[in-house]
Amino acid sequence: MQLTVLVDNNTIIDRYLIGEPGLSFFLETGGKRILFDTGYSDAFIQNAGKIGINLRVLDYVVLSHGHMDHTWGLDPLIRLYTEAIIENQAGMLKPVVVGHSDVFYSKRLKGMGEIGSTVAKSKLSQHFELKLLKNPLWLTEKLVFLGEIPRTYEFEAKTPLGTVLKKSHEEEDFLLDDTALAYKAKDGLVIIVGCSHSGICNIVEYAKKVCQDERVLDIIGGFHLLSPPRSQMDGVKDYLRTLQPKEVHACHCTDLQAKIELSEVVNLKEVGVGLKLQYD
């Protein structure tokens, strides 16, 4: 599998690409082309064009959860495909959008208003096929969408972020739609996360269960460690110290202090737009 970072908060020196507070990865594996999250704007499309990735040919668009910094690029993605139709571009393949069944619920944050997807499920379904589910879904022989993550660690995923409107009522949002991907590499699992609102340790444990593999090669994505409570930071460090993945690529919603502390217990690597990672 090859993974390319299309959007992250950071860019890499001497790579003239666009960063933004969001996340988007492009994956190629098993003959499939997969976009994981769409960032906040059309930056992922601009960056893909600069480095020669054709996003008009995708098999899947996977959404880690419904927040704005991961879904607001859906609107420019719709335009990209609509314009391709208008221009009769040959070889265009419409992707299947995969996410948790709650991913398109309206999400609100006090003082900001709507922070969920600006594209409604009903509108998106007019452009792409949708597969919204809570159970794991194998996208290739080695790559799985994990679905809803069981929450077992007491130090994670205990604080709501805003509210979510579920059909007829509004409630605190514990981000039950937050999910991830896991890839079965030769030397262990590569776990690909968006923001880890469901807890990075919870995600890794569930990936190990679904894939029936205790080895973890790499974890890449946002760990949602932004001035976390001491109990959470210590819990994550203790877990990773025991797990000992070969590498960790924590980015996006992981602050500097958290990265410094993570580097004490794991082999922490830098992440930026344009980074390419290869896994056997």
Legacy VTK file of the C-alpha trace (Angstrom):
# vtk DataFile Version 3.0
C-alpha trace
ASCII
DATASET POLYDATA
POINTS 280 float
0.000 0.000 0.000
1.148 3.523 -0.765
-0.218 6.400 1.307
0.163 10.058 0.281
-0.698 12.952 2.587
-2.863 15.370 0.582
-3.891 17.615 3.490
-2.475 18.175 6.959
-1.929 21.181 9.209
1.763 21.067 8.261
3.696 21.161 5.019
7.172 19.818 4.273
10.069 22.182 3.628
10.764 22.782 -0.086
7.459 21.189 -1.100
5.189 23.966 -2.389
1.878 22.462 -1.433
-1.048 23.779 0.604
-1.630 23.037 4.263
-4.800 23.699 6.249
-6.250 22.584 9.608
-7.720 19.420 8.150
-6.776 15.976 6.919
-6.880 13.994 3.671
-4.893 10.938 2.571
-4.750 9.133 -0.773
-4.232 5.368 -0.679
-3.445 2.856 -3.410
-3.671 -0.837 -2.580
-5.018 -4.044 -4.089
-5.826 -2.287 -7.354
-8.066 0.222 -5.531
-7.732 4.007 -5.235
-9.060 5.412 -1.977
-9.473 8.945 -0.661
-9.529 9.056 3.148
-11.220 12.302 4.235
-11.468 15.480 2.175
-10.117 18.208 4.446
-11.770 21.609 4.847
-11.595 23.012 1.299
-10.408 22.119 -2.198
-6.773 22.048 -0.999
-6.656 18.259 -1.374
-7.628 18.603 -5.049
-5.024 21.297 -5.675
-2.297 19.286 -3.960
-3.246 16.078 -5.770
-3.004 17.902 -9.096
0.450 19.257 -8.276
1.853 15.814 -7.454
0.118 13.960 -10.283
-2.711 12.126 -8.511
-5.927 11.900 -10.534
-8.841 12.158 -8.103
-11.341 11.740 -10.937
-10.627 8.019 -10.741
-11.434 6.782 -7.230
-12.961 3.552 -5.985
-13.807 4.773 -2.480
-14.059 7.958 -0.454
-13.833 7.017 3.226
-14.935 9.479 5.911
-13.364 9.152 9.353
-16.144 11.239 10.956
-18.464 14.130 10.180
-16.550 17.223 11.287
-15.874 20.155 8.967
-12.094 19.643 8.721
-12.683 16.177 7.255
-15.869 16.590 5.168
-16.119 20.123 3.806
-14.054 19.058 0.807
-16.989 16.923 -0.343
-18.546 19.895 -2.126
-15.483 20.608 -4.337
-15.189 16.843 -4.937
-18.758 16.826 -6.296
-17.856 19.746 -8.556
-14.726 17.929 -9.758
-16.780 14.927 -10.868
-19.606 17.026 -12.297
-17.147 19.017 -14.409
-15.559 15.774 -15.595
-18.968 14.610 -16.805
-19.535 17.911 -18.607
-16.149 17.592 -20.328
-16.746 13.929 -21.291
-13.526 12.830 -19.661
-12.880 9.181 -20.434
-12.109 6.616 -17.748
-13.880 8.442 -14.943
-14.948 6.118 -12.139
-17.447 7.375 -9.575
-16.407 6.393 -6.053
-18.456 4.794 -3.299
-18.592 6.978 -0.177
-18.051 4.882 2.962
-18.674 6.087 6.505
-20.412 5.425 9.784
-24.206 5.482 9.612
-24.256 8.666 11.785
-21.623 10.577 9.819
-24.034 13.007 8.140
-25.974 14.023 11.237
-25.908 17.762 11.906
-23.188 18.693 14.416
-23.143 21.958 16.317
-20.684 23.789 18.533
-21.611 26.718 20.763
-20.384 29.970 19.273
-19.761 28.408 15.836
-23.013 26.771 14.812
-22.848 23.953 12.269
-19.529 22.049 12.231
-20.724 18.933 10.414
-20.847 18.195 6.705
-22.266 20.989 4.554
-23.434 18.369 2.043
-26.515 16.463 3.190
-26.700 12.696 2.771
-29.663 13.060 0.403
-27.698 15.444 -1.837
-24.513 13.384 -1.820
-26.456 10.264 -2.792
-27.452 12.017 -6.023
-23.780 12.064 -7.050
-22.171 8.997 -5.435
-23.224 5.640 -4.054
-23.231 5.639 -0.242
-22.334 2.805 2.119
-23.004 4.013 5.652
-22.670 1.337 8.307
-21.511 0.516 11.828
-19.898 -2.844 11.051
-16.442 -3.401 9.534
-16.259 -3.440 5.735
-13.320 -4.907 3.814
-12.482 -2.563 0.933
-9.717 -4.848 -0.347
-8.293 -8.160 0.820
-5.980 -6.263 3.199
-7.724 -2.948 3.933
-10.723 -2.686 6.254
-13.062 0.125 7.275
-13.515 -0.466 11.000
-16.998 0.939 11.544
-18.079 1.880 15.074
-15.233 1.644 17.585
-15.944 -0.026 20.954
-14.833 2.217 23.812
-13.074 0.244 26.486
-10.381 2.505 27.948
-11.565 4.691 30.820
-9.156 7.535 30.004
-10.420 8.055 26.408
-13.503 9.403 24.627
-15.239 10.575 27.789
-15.819 14.233 26.887
-18.444 15.349 24.337
-17.629 17.910 21.655
-20.657 20.038 20.894
-24.013 18.482 20.103
-25.435 16.237 17.412
-28.957 16.418 15.957
-30.305 12.873 15.622
-33.553 12.883 13.668
-35.915 14.363 16.278
-33.639 15.303 19.177
-30.348 16.991 20.007
-27.822 15.449 22.404
-24.211 15.753 23.483
-21.903 14.541 20.731
-19.503 11.791 21.770
-18.563 11.273 18.105
-19.843 7.712 17.768
-19.281 8.154 14.023
-15.497 8.448 14.527
-13.786 5.490 12.853
-10.606 4.470 11.015
-8.967 2.146 8.482
-6.590 -0.749 9.130
-4.219 -2.301 6.593
-2.737 -5.775 7.017
0.895 -5.299 6.022
3.435 -8.119 6.034
5.033 -6.941 9.286
1.895 -5.839 11.116
-1.028 -3.436 10.985
-1.020 0.091 9.613
-3.805 2.009 11.341
-5.066 5.134 9.562
-7.046 7.566 11.706
-8.757 10.907 11.175
-9.080 12.551 14.595
-9.370 9.581 16.986
-12.315 11.072 18.869
-13.171 7.479 19.781
-9.738 7.143 21.400
-6.509 6.118 19.720
-6.027 3.148 22.067
-9.630 2.015 21.523
-9.084 2.211 17.757
-5.857 0.214 17.815
-7.339 -2.500 20.032
-10.369 -2.875 17.769
-8.190 -2.954 14.641
-6.145 -5.772 16.191
-9.353 -7.690 16.909
-10.889 -7.185 13.459
-7.643 -8.047 11.652
-6.661 -10.823 14.086
-3.132 -9.475 14.332
-1.452 -8.160 17.495
1.447 -6.531 15.644
1.260 -2.810 14.837
3.643 -1.424 12.245
2.465 2.200 12.090
-0.302 4.557 13.207
-0.879 7.646 11.091
-3.331 10.500 11.510
-4.768 12.748 14.199
-4.672 11.523 17.806
-6.904 14.317 19.197
-4.394 15.163 21.879
-4.938 18.900 22.252
-4.059 19.888 25.815
-5.520 16.559 26.955
-6.207 15.733 30.608
-3.146 14.295 32.356
-4.922 10.970 32.810
-5.504 10.661 29.062
-1.972 11.632 28.057
-0.465 9.214 30.577
-2.863 6.458 29.525
-1.974 6.834 25.847
1.746 6.908 26.621
1.534 3.787 28.788
-0.449 1.989 26.098
1.977 2.896 23.299
4.988 2.116 25.463
3.655 -1.428 25.799
2.464 -1.700 22.192
5.763 -0.500 20.686
4.716 0.084 17.060
7.636 0.374 14.659
6.697 3.990 13.839
4.028 6.533 14.704
2.996 9.398 12.395
0.864 11.556 14.707
-0.383 14.717 12.991
-3.340 17.079 12.465
-5.032 17.369 15.894
-1.978 16.421 17.959
-0.340 19.413 19.607
3.387 20.027 20.097
3.469 19.081 23.767
1.660 15.810 23.036
4.122 15.015 20.237
7.058 15.693 22.552
5.598 13.318 25.127
4.773 10.661 22.526
8.361 10.843 21.283
9.482 9.680 24.734
7.834 6.272 24.252
7.614 5.637 20.470
9.526 6.293 17.261
7.628 9.443 16.277
7.973 10.606 12.666
7.256 13.974 11.042
4.177 14.383 8.832
3.408 17.020 6.219
1.548 17.513 2.958
3.220 15.523 0.189
4.647 12.821 2.462
4.527 9.371 0.834
4.684 6.147 2.840
5.023 2.648 1.424
3.959 -0.536 3.209
4.408 -4.122 1.969
LINES 1 281
280 0 1 2 3 4 5 6 7 8 9 10 11 12 13 14 15 16 17 18 19 20 21 22 23 24 25 26 27 28 29 30 31 32 33 34 35 36 37 38 39 40 41 42 43 44 45 46 47 48 49 50 51 52 53 54 55 56 57 58 59 60 61 62 63 64 65 66 67 68 69 70 71 72 73 74 75 76 77 78 79 80 81 82 83 84 85 86 87 88 89 90 91 92 93 94 95 96 97 98 99 100 101 102 103 104 105 106 107 108 109 110 111 112 113 114 115 116 117 118 119 120 121 122 123 124 125 126 127 128 129 130 131 132 133 134 135 136 137 138 139 140 141 142 143 144 145 146 147 148 149 150 151 152 153 154 155 156 157 158 159 160 161 162 163 164 165 166 167 168 169 170 171 172 173 174 175 176 177 178 179 180 181 182 183 184 185 186 187 188 189 190 191 192 193 194 195 196 197 198 199 200 201 202 203 204 205 206 207 208 209 210 211 212 213 214 215 216 217 218 219 220 221 222 223 224 225 226 227 228 229 230 231 232 233 234 235 236 237 238 239 240 241 242 243 244 245 246 247 248 249 250 251 252 253 254 255 256 257 258 259 260 261 262 263 264 265 266 267 268 269 270 271 272 273 274 275 276 277 278 279
